[in-house]
Amino acid sequence: MLAVNYTNLRENMKSCMDKVTDDYETMIVTRKNNRNVVMMSEESYNNLLENLHVMGNKANYDWLMESKAQLESGHMSVHDLKEVGPDE
C-alpha cells in the first residue's frame, strides 16, 4: 500500500493513477485532520466487492472451502470439453 499527500497527488495525478491501475497498488491519500481517502483501480474495487459477497454468505463460504478441500485432497476429475457449433 502506498501513501501520498494531497498536494503530491494533485501534482502527479497521472503517474499516481497509473501506479494504482498498472501495478494493482492501493494508495492512501493523506489529508488534514486525518480525513484520508483510499484510491484503488476499478478492477480491484470490483474484485473486493465480489470477495465480500462470496465470503459474506456462510453457505457460499462453506461451499468454497469444501471445494478447496476436495481439490487439495485430489478428489477431482478432468474432462475434455467438446467444441460445439452454432447449430448443435
N, C-alpha and C positions, 0 to 999 in steps of 0.2 A: 504494500500500500504506500502510495506517495502522498506527500503533503506539499501544498503551495499556498502562499498567502494571496489574498485577493488582488493586490497590485501586480504581483508577478504573473498571476493568471491572466489578468487583463492585458499585460504587455506581451504575453507569449501564448495567447489563446489557441492558435492553430497547432503549435507544437505540443501543447498540453493535451489537446483533444486527440491528436494523432497518437500520442503515447497511450492514452486511455483505450482507444479503439484498436490500434495495431498490436499493442503488447498486452492487451487484456488486463491493464492496470486499473485499480480503483484509486481515485485521487480525492483527498480531503482538501477542501478549500477553507483555509482558516480566515476567520473574520473577527472583528472586535466583539467583545462581550461574549465570547465563546459561542457565537451563532454560526457555527461551521456548517458546511454542506458537503455532500459527497457527490462526486461526478463519476459515472460509470457508463460504459457503452450500452447501447440499446440491447445488443446481443447478451451481454452479461446480466442486464436487468431482466430480460425475458427468461433467461436460464434460472435466475434466482426465484422468480415467481413460480416457474414450473416446479422447482425443487420444493418450495414452500407448500405447493398444492399436494405433491406426492407424499412428502414427509409429514404434512399436517393432518392427513387422514390415516387413522390407525389401520384400517383394512388395507389401504394401498401400501402402507409401510410394511405391514406383516407379509403381504404377498410378495413384495420386492425382496425382503430379507429371506423368505423361503426359496424363492427362485435363485437368489445368490448362493444360498447354502447348497442347493441341488447342483448348480454349476460347479462349485468348488469341490464337491464330493464326487464329481464325474458322472452324475446322473443326468445325462443329456443325450441327445441324438442329433445327428447331422443329416440333413435331407437335401437332395438336389432339387432345385426349382425348375419346373418346366416352363419354358417360354411359350406363351400363347399369343396367337394373332388376334386382330380385332373382331374376326367373325367366329371365334371359338368360344 
